[in-house]
Amino acid sequence: MLHHGFKRTLMDHCIYMRKKTAAEFIVLLLYVDDMLIMGKNTNEIMDLKVRLSENFEMKELDRAEHILGMEIKRNRAQGLL
């Protein structure tokens, strides 16, 4: 992930962030063989997926509703996750 411009967070070594501006960033959660990518810019996310798939066998699943025992709820109208 470091090769792709991400920095590992100090609080949790499974969380990586790539920040261009305060409003434009990608958060990537990586745990064993599970990955969750979050960000506002879908083009940046798609580009990251393409680059990662060149090095790793990846399978894209449907919208994440659970990860690591946590339920994910979102309200796009209010911009909440």
N, CA, C and O atoms as a Maestro MAE file, in Angstrom:
{
 s_m_m2io_version
 :::
 2.0.0
}

f_m_ct {
 s_m_title
 :::
 protein
 m_atom[324] {
  # First column is atom index #
  i_m_mmod_type
  r_m_x_coord
  r_m_y_coord
  r_m_z_coord
  i_m_residue_number
  s_m_chain_name
  s_m_pdb_residue_name
  s_m_pdb_atom_name
  i_m_atomic_number
  :::
  1 25 0.817 -1.186 0.000 1 A "MET " " N  " 7
  2 3 0.000 0.000 0.000 1 A "MET " " CA " 6
  3 2 0.868 1.259 0.000 1 A "MET " " C  " 6
  4 15 0.486 2.294 -0.547 1 A "MET " " O  " 8
  5 25 2.023 1.152 0.615 2 A "LEU " " N  " 7
  6 3 2.937 2.291 0.627 2 A "LEU " " CA " 6
  7 2 3.360 2.660 -0.792 2 A "LEU " " C  " 6
  8 15 3.538 3.837 -1.108 2 A "LEU " " O  " 8
  9 25 3.517 1.650 -1.643 3 A "HIS " " N  " 7
  10 3 3.889 1.860 -3.042 3 A "HIS " " CA " 6
  11 2 2.822 2.666 -3.793 3 A "HIS " " C  " 6
  12 15 3.133 3.358 -4.763 3 A "HIS " " O  " 8
  13 25 1.572 2.575 -3.347 4 A "HIS " " N  " 7
  14 3 0.461 3.265 -3.995 4 A "HIS " " CA " 6
  15 2 0.168 4.617 -3.339 4 A "HIS " " C  " 6
  16 15 -0.876 5.218 -3.595 4 A "HIS " " O  " 8
  17 25 1.085 5.096 -2.494 5 A "GLY " " N  " 7
  18 3 0.933 6.420 -1.902 5 A "GLY " " CA " 6
  19 2 0.152 6.465 -0.612 5 A "GLY " " C  " 6
  20 15 -0.205 7.548 -0.147 5 A "GLY " " O  " 8
  21 25 -0.123 5.311 -0.016 6 A "PHE " " N  " 7
  22 3 -0.871 5.269 1.234 6 A "PHE " " CA " 6
  23 2 0.087 5.305 2.415 6 A "PHE " " C  " 6
  24 15 1.238 4.879 2.321 6 A "PHE " " O  " 8
  25 25 -0.417 5.824 3.530 7 A "LYS " " N  " 7
  26 3 0.329 5.818 4.779 7 A "LYS " " CA " 6
  27 2 -0.458 5.014 5.801 7 A "LYS " " C  " 6
  28 15 -1.677 5.154 5.910 7 A "LYS " " O  " 8
  29 25 0.240 4.177 6.543 8 A "ARG " " N  " 7
  30 3 -0.392 3.365 7.587 8 A "ARG " " CA " 6
  31 2 -0.667 4.268 8.787 8 A "ARG " " C  " 6
  32 15 0.192 5.056 9.184 8 A "ARG " " O  " 8
  33 25 -1.863 4.155 9.362 9 A "THR " " N  " 7
  34 3 -2.188 4.968 10.527 9 A "THR " " CA " 6
  35 2 -1.466 4.434 11.757 9 A "THR " " C  " 6
  36 15 -1.167 3.243 11.845 9 A "THR " " O  " 8
  37 25 -1.195 5.308 12.687 10 A "LEU " " N  " 7
  38 3 -0.521 4.911 13.919 10 A "LEU " " CA " 6
  39 2 -1.469 4.203 14.881 10 A "LEU " " C  " 6
  40 15 -1.044 3.352 15.662 10 A "LEU " " O  " 8
  41 25 -2.749 4.552 14.825 11 A "MET " " N  " 7
  42 3 -3.727 3.955 15.746 11 A "MET " " CA " 6
  43 2 -4.049 2.511 15.417 11 A "MET " " C  " 6
  44 15 -4.258 1.696 16.315 11 A "MET " " O  " 8
  45 25 -4.090 2.193 14.137 12 A "ASP " " N  " 7
  46 3 -4.431 0.834 13.715 12 A "ASP " " CA " 6
  47 2 -3.653 0.523 12.450 12 A "ASP " " C  " 6
  48 15 -3.821 1.196 11.432 12 A "ASP " " O  " 8
  49 25 -2.809 -0.487 12.507 13 A "HIS " " N  " 7
  50 3 -1.946 -0.811 11.375 13 A "HIS " " CA " 6
  51 2 -2.684 -1.504 10.233 13 A "HIS " " C  " 6
  52 15 -2.072 -1.844 9.220 13 A "HIS " " O  " 8
  53 25 -3.985 -1.716 10.383 14 A "CYS " " N  " 7
  54 3 -4.795 -2.276 9.303 14 A "CYS " " CA " 6
  55 2 -5.475 -1.182 8.484 14 A "CYS " " C  " 6
  56 15 -6.161 -1.471 7.503 14 A "CYS " " O  " 8
  57 25 -5.285 0.074 8.887 15 A "ILE " " N  " 7
  58 3 -5.925 1.196 8.198 15 A "ILE " " CA " 6
  59 2 -4.864 2.018 7.487 15 A "ILE " " C  " 6
  60 15 -3.865 2.423 8.082 15 A "ILE " " O  " 8
  61 25 -5.099 2.255 6.200 16 A "TYR " " N  " 7
  62 3 -4.193 3.050 5.374 16 A "TYR " " CA " 6
  63 2 -4.968 4.238 4.826 16 A "TYR " " C  " 6
  64 15 -6.156 4.120 4.523 16 A "TYR " " O  " 8
  65 25 -4.305 5.378 4.697 17 A "MET " " N  " 7
  66 3 -4.951 6.569 4.146 17 A "MET " " CA " 6
  67 2 -4.068 7.201 3.085 17 A "MET " " C  " 6
  68 15 -2.842 7.229 3.194 17 A "MET " " O  " 8
  69 25 -4.735 7.708 2.054 18 A "ARG " " N  " 7
  70 3 -4.059 8.520 1.038 18 A "ARG " " CA " 6
  71 2 -4.865 9.808 0.931 18 A "ARG " " C  " 6
  72 15 -6.038 9.793 0.558 18 A "ARG " " O  " 8
  73 25 -4.220 10.917 1.261 19 A "LYS " " N  " 7
  74 3 -4.916 12.191 1.355 19 A "LYS " " CA " 6
  75 2 -4.305 13.186 0.376 19 A "LYS " " C  " 6
  76 15 -3.104 13.453 0.410 19 A "LYS " " O  " 8
  77 25 -5.151 13.729 -0.496 20 A "LYS " " N  " 7
  78 3 -4.708 14.780 -1.428 20 A "LYS " " CA " 6
  79 2 -5.021 16.145 -0.832 20 A "LYS " " C  " 6
  80 15 -4.162 17.026 -0.782 20 A "LYS " " O  " 8
  81 25 -6.258 16.308 -0.382 21 A "THR " " N  " 7
  82 3 -6.695 17.526 0.287 21 A "THR " " CA " 6
  83 2 -7.525 17.113 1.488 21 A "THR " " C  " 6
  84 15 -7.779 15.926 1.690 21 A "THR " " O  " 8
  85 25 -7.951 18.086 2.288 22 A "ALA " " N  " 7
  86 3 -8.786 17.768 3.449 22 A "ALA " " CA " 6
  87 2 -10.100 17.104 3.028 22 A "ALA " " C  " 6
  88 15 -10.647 16.282 3.764 22 A "ALA " " O  " 8
  89 25 -10.601 17.458 1.852 23 A "ALA " " N  " 7
  90 3 -11.876 16.914 1.379 23 A "ALA " " CA " 6
  91 2 -11.704 15.703 0.464 23 A "ALA " " C  " 6
  92 15 -12.668 14.973 0.230 23 A "ALA " " O  " 8
  93 25 -10.513 15.476 -0.051 24 A "GLU " " N  " 7
  94 3 -10.306 14.373 -1.000 24 A "GLU " " CA " 6
  95 2 -9.285 13.386 -0.440 24 A "GLU " " C  " 6
  96 15 -8.087 13.664 -0.371 24 A "GLU " " O  " 8
  97 25 -9.802 12.226 -0.045 25 A "PHE " " N  " 7
  98 3 -8.942 11.197 0.525 25 A "PHE " " CA " 6
  99 2 -9.566 9.829 0.302 25 A "PHE " " C  " 6
  100 15 -10.756 9.714 0.008 25 A "PHE " " O  " 8
  101 25 -8.752 8.801 0.445 26 A "ILE " " N  " 7
  102 3 -9.218 7.417 0.377 26 A "ILE " " CA " 6
  103 2 -8.746 6.720 1.641 26 A "ILE " " C  " 6
  104 15 -7.586 6.836 2.034 26 A "ILE " " O  " 8
  105 25 -9.658 5.995 2.271 27 A "VAL " " N  " 7
  106 3 -9.335 5.173 3.430 27 A "VAL " " CA " 6
  107 2 -9.463 3.724 2.999 27 A "VAL " " C  " 6
  108 15 -10.464 3.334 2.398 27 A "VAL " " O  " 8
  109 25 -8.453 2.930 3.307 28 A "LEU " " N  " 7
  110 3 -8.447 1.520 2.941 28 A "LEU " " CA " 6
  111 2 -8.241 0.708 4.216 28 A "LEU " " C  " 6
  112 15 -7.241 0.874 4.914 28 A "LEU " " O  " 8
  113 25 -9.190 -0.166 4.511 29 A "LEU " " N  " 7
  114 3 -9.077 -1.054 5.657 29 A "LEU " " CA " 6
  115 2 -8.681 -2.419 5.128 29 A "LEU " " C  " 6
  116 15 -9.336 -2.957 4.236 29 A "LEU " " O  " 8
  117 25 -7.628 -2.972 5.665 30 A "LEU " " N  " 7
  118 3 -7.093 -4.246 5.180 30 A "LEU " " CA " 6
  119 2 -6.898 -5.185 6.350 30 A "LEU " " C  " 6
  120 15 -6.133 -4.893 7.269 30 A "LEU " " O  " 8
  121 25 -7.588 -6.311 6.316 31 A "TYR " " N  " 7
  122 3 -7.457 -7.305 7.375 31 A "TYR " " CA " 6
  123 2 -7.413 -8.683 6.736 31 A "TYR " " C  " 6
  124 15 -8.411 -9.140 6.178 31 A "TYR " " O  " 8
  125 25 -6.283 -9.340 6.809 32 A "VAL " " N  " 7
  126 3 -6.019 -10.647 6.208 32 A "VAL " " CA " 6
  127 2 -6.384 -10.604 4.723 32 A "VAL " " C  " 6
  128 15 -5.615 -10.069 3.924 32 A "VAL " " O  " 8
  129 25 -7.536 -11.152 4.337 33 A "ASP " " N  " 7
  130 3 -7.910 -11.141 2.921 33 A "ASP " " CA " 6
  131 2 -9.182 -10.324 2.668 33 A "ASP " " C  " 6
  132 15 -9.817 -10.468 1.623 33 A "ASP " " O  " 8
  133 25 -9.546 -9.479 3.614 34 A "ASP " " N  " 7
  134 3 -10.701 -8.590 3.443 34 A "ASP " " CA " 6
  135 2 -10.209 -7.159 3.274 34 A "ASP " " C  " 6
  136 15 -9.273 -6.726 3.946 34 A "ASP " " O  " 8
  137 25 -10.852 -6.437 2.370 35 A "MET " " N  " 7
  138 3 -10.473 -5.055 2.113 35 A "MET " " CA " 6
  139 2 -11.738 -4.227 1.943 35 A "MET " " C  " 6
  140 15 -12.698 -4.655 1.303 35 A "MET " " O  " 8
  141 25 -11.723 -3.043 2.524 36 A "LEU " " N  " 7
  142 3 -12.818 -2.102 2.375 36 A "LEU " " CA " 6
  143 2 -12.200 -0.768 1.981 36 A "LEU " " C  " 6
  144 15 -11.296 -0.274 2.654 36 A "LEU " " O  " 8
  145 25 -12.688 -0.185 0.888 37 A "ILE " " N  " 7
  146 3 -12.169 1.084 0.393 37 A "ILE " " CA " 6
  147 2 -13.273 2.124 0.501 37 A "ILE " " C  " 6
  148 15 -14.400 1.900 0.058 37 A "ILE " " O  " 8
  149 25 -12.932 3.277 1.104 38 A "MET " " N  " 7
  150 3 -13.907 4.354 1.272 38 A "MET " " CA " 6
  151 2 -13.318 5.659 0.749 38 A "MET " " C  " 6
  152 15 -12.122 5.919 0.887 38 A "MET " " O  " 8
  153 25 -14.171 6.465 0.153 39 A "GLY " " N  " 7
  154 3 -13.757 7.772 -0.325 39 A "GLY " " CA " 6
  155 2 -14.884 8.411 -1.105 39 A "GLY " " C  " 6
  156 15 -15.847 7.739 -1.475 39 A "GLY " " O  " 8
  157 25 -14.771 9.702 -1.358 40 A "LYS " " N  " 7
  158 3 -15.808 10.426 -2.096 40 A "LYS " " CA " 6
  159 2 -15.620 10.334 -3.607 40 A "LYS " " C  " 6
  160 15 -16.597 10.344 -4.356 40 A "LYS " " O  " 8
  161 25 -14.368 10.243 -4.057 41 A "ASN " " N  " 7
  162 3 -14.072 10.276 -5.484 41 A "ASN " " CA " 6
  163 2 -14.083 8.848 -6.052 41 A "ASN " " C  " 6
  164 15 -13.118 8.099 -5.895 41 A "ASN " " O  " 8
  165 25 -15.181 8.491 -6.708 42 A "THR " " N  " 7
  166 3 -15.312 7.125 -7.228 42 A "THR " " CA " 6
  167 2 -14.280 6.832 -8.321 42 A "THR " " C  " 6
  168 15 -13.865 5.684 -8.480 42 A "THR " " O  " 8
  169 25 -13.862 7.849 -9.074 43 A "ASN " " N  " 7
  170 3 -12.836 7.627 -10.100 43 A "ASN " " CA " 6
  171 2 -11.510 7.223 -9.465 43 A "ASN " " C  " 6
  172 15 -10.824 6.334 -9.971 43 A "ASN " " O  " 8
  173 25 -11.143 7.873 -8.355 44 A "GLU " " N  " 7
  174 3 -9.909 7.524 -7.639 44 A "GLU " " CA " 6
  175 2 -9.998 6.092 -7.098 44 A "GLU " " C  " 6
  176 15 -9.025 5.340 -7.158 44 A "GLU " " O  " 8
  177 25 -11.152 5.728 -6.580 45 A "ILE " " N  " 7
  178 3 -11.343 4.381 -6.035 45 A "ILE " " CA " 6
  179 2 -11.240 3.347 -7.142 45 A "ILE " " C  " 6
  180 15 -10.586 2.319 -6.966 45 A "ILE " " O  " 8
  181 25 -11.874 3.601 -8.278 46 A "MET " " N  " 7
  182 3 -11.812 2.660 -9.397 46 A "MET " " CA " 6
  183 2 -10.381 2.516 -9.905 46 A "MET " " C  " 6
  184 15 -9.947 1.410 -10.226 46 A "MET " " O  " 8
  185 25 -9.644 3.625 -9.979 47 A "ASP " " N  " 7
  186 3 -8.243 3.580 -10.399 47 A "ASP " " CA " 6
  187 2 -7.417 2.740 -9.434 47 A "ASP " " C  " 6
  188 15 -6.577 1.947 -9.859 47 A "ASP " " O  " 8
  189 25 -7.651 2.910 -8.147 48 A "LEU " " N  " 7
  190 3 -6.940 2.115 -7.147 48 A "LEU " " CA " 6
  191 2 -7.254 0.628 -7.312 48 A "LEU " " C  " 6
  192 15 -6.350 -0.205 -7.244 48 A "LEU " " O  " 8
  193 25 -8.506 0.293 -7.526 49 A "LYS " " N  " 7
  194 3 -8.898 -1.112 -7.710 49 A "LYS " " CA " 6
  195 2 -8.203 -1.726 -8.917 49 A "LYS " " C  " 6
  196 15 -7.746 -2.868 -8.860 49 A "LYS " " O  " 8
  197 25 -8.124 -0.979 -9.998 50 A "VAL " " N  " 7
  198 3 -7.449 -1.471 -11.204 50 A "VAL " " CA " 6
  199 2 -5.975 -1.731 -10.914 50 A "VAL " " C  " 6
  200 15 -5.440 -2.778 -11.281 50 A "VAL " " O  " 8
  201 25 -5.316 -0.772 -10.251 51 A "ARG " " N  " 7
  202 3 -3.889 -0.937 -9.958 51 A "ARG " " CA " 6
  203 2 -3.633 -2.092 -8.990 51 A "ARG " " C  " 6
  204 15 -2.661 -2.830 -9.150 51 A "ARG " " O  " 8
  205 25 -4.494 -2.252 -7.994 52 A "LEU " " N  " 7
  206 3 -4.324 -3.353 -7.047 52 A "LEU " " CA " 6
  207 2 -4.560 -4.707 -7.716 52 A "LEU " " C  " 6
  208 15 -3.880 -5.686 -7.406 52 A "LEU " " O  " 8
  209 25 -5.525 -4.756 -8.631 53 A "SER " " N  " 7
  210 3 -5.829 -6.024 -9.300 53 A "SER " " CA " 6
  211 2 -4.703 -6.462 -10.232 53 A "SER " " C  " 6
  212 15 -4.654 -7.625 -10.634 53 A "SER " " O  " 8
  213 25 -3.798 -5.548 -10.580 54 A "GLU " " N  " 7
  214 3 -2.635 -5.933 -11.386 54 A "GLU " " CA " 6
  215 2 -1.637 -6.749 -10.574 54 A "GLU " " C  " 6
  216 15 -0.831 -7.490 -11.137 54 A "GLU " " O  " 8
  217 25 -1.692 -6.612 -9.247 55 A "ASN " " N  " 7
  218 3 -0.760 -7.307 -8.365 55 A "ASN " " CA " 6
  219 2 -1.398 -8.400 -7.509 55 A "ASN " " C  " 6
  220 15 -0.706 -9.291 -7.016 55 A "ASN " " O  " 8
  221 25 -2.702 -8.332 -7.338 56 A "PHE " " N  " 7
  222 3 -3.392 -9.262 -6.453 56 A "PHE " " CA " 6
  223 2 -4.639 -9.802 -7.138 56 A "PHE " " C  " 6
  224 15 -5.284 -9.106 -7.922 56 A "PHE " " O  " 8
  225 25 -4.967 -11.043 -6.834 57 A "GLU " " N  " 7
  226 3 -6.230 -11.596 -7.296 57 A "GLU " " CA " 6
  227 2 -7.322 -11.005 -6.417 57 A "GLU " " C  " 6
  228 15 -7.308 -11.158 -5.195 57 A "GLU " " O  " 8
  229 25 -8.260 -10.333 -7.054 58 A "MET " " N  " 7
  230 3 -9.306 -9.645 -6.303 58 A "MET " " CA " 6
  231 2 -10.680 -10.024 -6.822 58 A "MET " " C  " 6
  232 15 -10.871 -10.319 -8.002 58 A "MET " " O  " 8
  233 25 -11.626 -10.006 -5.899 59 A "LYS " " N  " 7
  234 3 -13.020 -10.242 -6.248 59 A "LYS " " CA " 6
  235 2 -13.830 -9.120 -5.618 59 A "LYS " " C  " 6
  236 15 -13.763 -8.905 -4.408 59 A "LYS " " O  " 8
  237 25 -14.594 -8.405 -6.436 60 A "GLU " " N  " 7
  238 3 -15.408 -7.317 -5.904 60 A "GLU " " CA " 6
  239 2 -16.769 -7.859 -5.523 60 A "GLU " " C  " 6
  240 15 -17.468 -8.476 -6.326 60 A "GLU " " O  " 8
  241 25 -17.119 -7.614 -4.290 61 A "LEU " " N  " 7
  242 3 -18.418 -8.036 -3.791 61 A "LEU " " CA " 6
  243 2 -19.379 -6.858 -3.862 61 A "LEU " " C  " 6
  244 15 -18.997 -5.748 -4.233 61 A "LEU " " O  " 8
  245 25 -20.614 -7.115 -3.506 62 A "ASP " " N  " 7
  246 3 -21.636 -6.069 -3.523 62 A "ASP " " CA " 6
  247 2 -21.332 -5.036 -2.439 62 A "ASP " " C  " 6
  248 15 -20.329 -5.156 -1.735 62 A "ASP " " O  " 8
  249 25 -22.151 -4.071 -2.306 63 A "ARG " " N  " 7
  250 3 -22.001 -3.007 -1.302 63 A "ARG " " CA " 6
  251 2 -21.794 -3.625 0.078 63 A "ARG " " C  " 6
  252 15 -22.519 -4.541 0.468 63 A "ARG " " O  " 8
  253 25 -20.814 -3.130 0.806 64 A "ALA " " N  " 7
  254 3 -20.494 -3.664 2.126 64 A "ALA " " CA " 6
  255 2 -21.598 -3.315 3.123 64 A "ALA " " C  " 6
  256 15 -21.991 -2.156 3.257 64 A "ALA " " O  " 8
  257 25 -22.084 -4.335 3.811 65 A "GLU " " N  " 7
  258 3 -23.063 -4.138 4.873 65 A "GLU " " CA " 6
  259 2 -22.501 -4.572 6.220 65 A "GLU " " C  " 6
  260 15 -22.954 -4.117 7.270 65 A "GLU " " O  " 8
  261 25 -21.503 -5.463 6.179 66 A "HIS " " N  " 7
  262 3 -20.833 -5.942 7.392 66 A "HIS " " CA " 6
  263 2 -19.353 -6.123 7.090 66 A "HIS " " C  " 6
  264 15 -18.986 -6.520 5.984 66 A "HIS " " O  " 8
  265 25 -18.504 -5.835 8.067 67 A "ILE " " N  " 7
  266 3 -17.087 -6.159 7.964 67 A "ILE " " CA " 6
  267 2 -16.560 -6.357 9.377 67 A "ILE " " C  " 6
  268 15 -16.782 -5.531 10.262 67 A "ILE " " O  " 8
  269 25 -15.868 -7.453 9.566 68 A "LEU " " N  " 7
  270 3 -15.259 -7.782 10.851 68 A "LEU " " CA " 6
  271 2 -16.248 -7.677 12.011 68 A "LEU " " C  " 6
  272 15 -15.913 -7.174 13.083 68 A "LEU " " O  " 8
  273 25 -17.470 -8.159 11.783 69 A "GLY " " N  " 7
  274 3 -18.486 -8.171 12.825 69 A "GLY " " CA " 6
  275 2 -19.191 -6.847 13.055 69 A "GLY " " C  " 6
  276 15 -20.025 -6.740 13.954 69 A "GLY " " O  " 8
  277 25 -18.869 -5.836 12.256 70 A "MET " " N  " 7
  278 3 -19.517 -4.529 12.408 70 A "MET " " CA " 6
  279 2 -20.526 -4.322 11.292 70 A "MET " " C  " 6
  280 15 -20.279 -4.685 10.142 70 A "MET " " O  " 8
  281 25 -21.657 -3.739 11.637 71 A "GLU " " N  " 7
  282 3 -22.678 -3.411 10.648 71 A "GLU " " CA " 6
  283 2 -22.400 -2.016 10.102 71 A "GLU " " C  " 6
  284 15 -22.101 -1.094 10.861 71 A "GLU " " O  " 8
  285 25 -22.500 -1.867 8.791 72 A "ILE " " N  " 7
  286 3 -22.257 -0.585 8.140 72 A "ILE " " CA " 6
  287 2 -23.596 0.001 7.709 72 A "ILE " " C  " 6
  288 15 -24.349 -0.625 6.964 72 A "ILE " " O  " 8
  289 25 -23.881 1.195 8.181 73 A "LYS " " N  " 7
  290 3 -25.098 1.902 7.783 73 A "LYS " " CA " 6
  291 2 -24.680 3.209 7.149 73 A "LYS " " C  " 6
  292 15 -23.751 3.864 7.621 73 A "LYS " " O  " 8
  293 25 -25.364 3.595 6.076 74 A "ARG " " N  " 7
  294 3 -25.027 4.842 5.400 74 A "ARG " " CA " 6
  295 2 -26.287 5.630 5.066 74 A "ARG " " C  " 6
  296 15 -27.358 5.070 4.832 74 A "ARG " " O  " 8
  297 25 -26.122 6.928 5.052 75 A "ASN " " N  " 7
  298 3 -27.170 7.841 4.636 75 A "ASN " " CA " 6
  299 2 -26.524 8.813 3.665 75 A "ASN " " C  " 6
  300 15 -25.941 9.824 4.058 75 A "ASN " " O  " 8
  301 25 -26.641 8.484 2.390 76 A "ARG " " N  " 7
  302 3 -25.964 9.299 1.366 76 A "ARG " " CA " 6
  303 2 -26.516 10.727 1.311 76 A "ARG " " C  " 6
  304 15 -25.766 11.669 1.054 76 A "ARG " " O  " 8
  305 25 -27.805 10.892 1.549 77 A "ALA " " N  " 7
  306 3 -28.412 12.227 1.508 77 A "ALA " " CA " 6
  307 2 -27.761 13.154 2.545 77 A "ALA " " C  " 6
  308 15 -27.558 14.340 2.286 77 A "ALA " " O  " 8
  309 25 -27.441 12.608 3.704 78 A "GLN " " N  " 7
  310 3 -26.817 13.403 4.773 78 A "GLN " " CA " 6
  311 2 -25.293 13.264 4.784 78 A "GLN " " C  " 6
  312 15 -24.611 13.932 5.560 78 A "GLN " " O  " 8
  313 25 -24.771 12.407 3.931 79 A "GLY " " N  " 7
  314 3 -23.322 12.201 3.864 79 A "GLY " " CA " 6
  315 2 -22.776 11.494 5.091 79 A "GLY " " C  " 6
  316 15 -21.661 11.775 5.528 79 A "GLY " " O  " 8
  317 25 -23.553 10.580 5.645 80 A "LEU " " N  " 7
  318 3 -23.164 9.884 6.866 80 A "LEU " " CA " 6
  319 2 -22.858 8.420 6.606 80 A "LEU " " C  " 6
  320 15 -23.480 7.782 5.756 80 A "LEU " " O  " 8
  321 25 -21.902 7.903 7.339 81 A "LEU " " N  " 7
  322 3 -21.555 6.477 7.294 81 A "LEU " " CA " 6
  323 2 -21.474 5.979 8.707 81 A "LEU " " C  " 6
  324 15 -21.195 4.801 8.931 81 A "LEU " " O  " 8
  :::
 }
 m_bond[323] {
  # First column is bond index #
  i_m_from
  i_m_to
  i_m_order
  :::
  1 1 2 1
  2 2 3 1
  3 3 4 2
  4 3 5 1
  5 5 6 1
  6 6 7 1
  7 7 8 2
  8 7 9 1
  9 9 10 1
  10 10 11 1
  11 11 12 2
  12 11 13 1
  13 13 14 1
  14 14 15 1
  15 15 16 2
  16 15 17 1
  17 17 18 1
  18 18 19 1
  19 19 20 2
  20 19 21 1
  21 21 22 1
  22 22 23 1
  23 23 24 2
  24 23 25 1
  25 25 26 1
  26 26 27 1
  27 27 28 2
  28 27 29 1
  29 29 30 1
  30 30 31 1
  31 31 32 2
  32 31 33 1
  33 33 34 1
  34 34 35 1
  35 35 36 2
  36 35 37 1
  37 37 38 1
  38 38 39 1
  39 39 40 2
  40 39 41 1
  41 41 42 1
  42 42 43 1
  43 43 44 2
  44 43 45 1
  45 45 46 1
  46 46 47 1
  47 47 48 2
  48 47 49 1
  49 49 50 1
  50 50 51 1
  51 51 52 2
  52 51 53 1
  53 53 54 1
  54 54 55 1
  55 55 56 2
  56 55 57 1
  57 57 58 1
  58 58 59 1
  59 59 60 2
  60 59 61 1
  61 61 62 1
  62 62 63 1
  63 63 64 2
  64 63 65 1
  65 65 66 1
  66 66 67 1
  67 67 68 2
  68 67 69 1
  69 69 70 1
  70 70 71 1
  71 71 72 2
  72 71 73 1
  73 73 74 1
  74 74 75 1
  75 75 76 2
  76 75 77 1
  77 77 78 1
  78 78 79 1
  79 79 80 2
  80 79 81 1
  81 81 82 1
  82 82 83 1
  83 83 84 2
  84 83 85 1
  85 85 86 1
  86 86 87 1
  87 87 88 2
  88 87 89 1
  89 89 90 1
  90 90 91 1
  91 91 92 2
  92 91 93 1
  93 93 94 1
  94 94 95 1
  95 95 96 2
  96 95 97 1
  97 97 98 1
  98 98 99 1
  99 99 100 2
  100 99 101 1
  101 101 102 1
  102 102 103 1
  103 103 104 2
  104 103 105 1
  105 105 106 1
  106 106 107 1
  107 107 108 2
  108 107 109 1
  109 109 110 1
  110 110 111 1
  111 111 112 2
  112 111 113 1
  113 113 114 1
  114 114 115 1
  115 115 116 2
  116 115 117 1
  117 117 118 1
  118 118 119 1
  119 119 120 2
  120 119 121 1
  121 121 122 1
  122 122 123 1
  123 123 124 2
  124 123 125 1
  125 125 126 1
  126 126 127 1
  127 127 128 2
  128 127 129 1
  129 129 130 1
  130 130 131 1
  131 131 132 2
  132 131 133 1
  133 133 134 1
  134 134 135 1
  135 135 136 2
  136 135 137 1
  137 137 138 1
  138 138 139 1
  139 139 140 2
  140 139 141 1
  141 141 142 1
  142 142 143 1
  143 143 144 2
  144 143 145 1
  145 145 146 1
  146 146 147 1
  147 147 148 2
  148 147 149 1
  149 149 150 1
  150 150 151 1
  151 151 152 2
  152 151 153 1
  153 153 154 1
  154 154 155 1
  155 155 156 2
  156 155 157 1
  157 157 158 1
  158 158 159 1
  159 159 160 2
  160 159 161 1
  161 161 162 1
  162 162 163 1
  163 163 164 2
  164 163 165 1
  165 165 166 1
  166 166 167 1
  167 167 168 2
  168 167 169 1
  169 169 170 1
  170 170 171 1
  171 171 172 2
  172 171 173 1
  173 173 174 1
  174 174 175 1
  175 175 176 2
  176 175 177 1
  177 177 178 1
  178 178 179 1
  179 179 180 2
  180 179 181 1
  181 181 182 1
  182 182 183 1
  183 183 184 2
  184 183 185 1
  185 185 186 1
  186 186 187 1
  187 187 188 2
  188 187 189 1
  189 189 190 1
  190 190 191 1
  191 191 192 2
  192 191 193 1
  193 193 194 1
  194 194 195 1
  195 195 196 2
  196 195 197 1
  197 197 198 1
  198 198 199 1
  199 199 200 2
  200 199 201 1
  201 201 202 1
  202 202 203 1
  203 203 204 2
  204 203 205 1
  205 205 206 1
  206 206 207 1
  207 207 208 2
  208 207 209 1
  209 209 210 1
  210 210 211 1
  211 211 212 2
  212 211 213 1
  213 213 214 1
  214 214 215 1
  215 215 216 2
  216 215 217 1
  217 217 218 1
  218 218 219 1
  219 219 220 2
  220 219 221 1
  221 221 222 1
  222 222 223 1
  223 223 224 2
  224 223 225 1
  225 225 226 1
  226 226 227 1
  227 227 228 2
  228 227 229 1
  229 229 230 1
  230 230 231 1
  231 231 232 2
  232 231 233 1
  233 233 234 1
  234 234 235 1
  235 235 236 2
  236 235 237 1
  237 237 238 1
  238 238 239 1
  239 239 240 2
  240 239 241 1
  241 241 242 1
  242 242 243 1
  243 243 244 2
  244 243 245 1
  245 245 246 1
  246 246 247 1
  247 247 248 2
  248 247 249 1
  249 249 250 1
  250 250 251 1
  251 251 252 2
  252 251 253 1
  253 253 254 1
  254 254 255 1
  255 255 256 2
  256 255 257 1
  257 257 258 1
  258 258 259 1
  259 259 260 2
  260 259 261 1
  261 261 262 1
  262 262 263 1
  263 263 264 2
  264 263 265 1
  265 265 266 1
  266 266 267 1
  267 267 268 2
  268 267 269 1
  269 269 270 1
  270 270 271 1
  271 271 272 2
  272 271 273 1
  273 273 274 1
  274 274 275 1
  275 275 276 2
  276 275 277 1
  277 277 278 1
  278 278 279 1
  279 279 280 2
  280 279 281 1
  281 281 282 1
  282 282 283 1
  283 283 284 2
  284 283 285 1
  285 285 286 1
  286 286 287 1
  287 287 288 2
  288 287 289 1
  289 289 290 1
  290 290 291 1
  291 291 292 2
  292 291 293 1
  293 293 294 1
  294 294 295 1
  295 295 296 2
  296 295 297 1
  297 297 298 1
  298 298 299 1
  299 299 300 2
  300 299 301 1
  301 301 302 1
  302 302 303 1
  303 303 304 2
  304 303 305 1
  305 305 306 1
  306 306 307 1
  307 307 308 2
  308 307 309 1
  309 309 310 1
  310 310 311 1
  311 311 312 2
  312 311 313 1
  313 313 314 1
  314 314 315 1
  315 315 316 2
  316 315 317 1
  317 317 318 1
  318 318 319 1
  319 319 320 2
  320 319 321 1
  321 321 322 1
  322 322 323 1
  323 323 324 2
  :::
 }
}
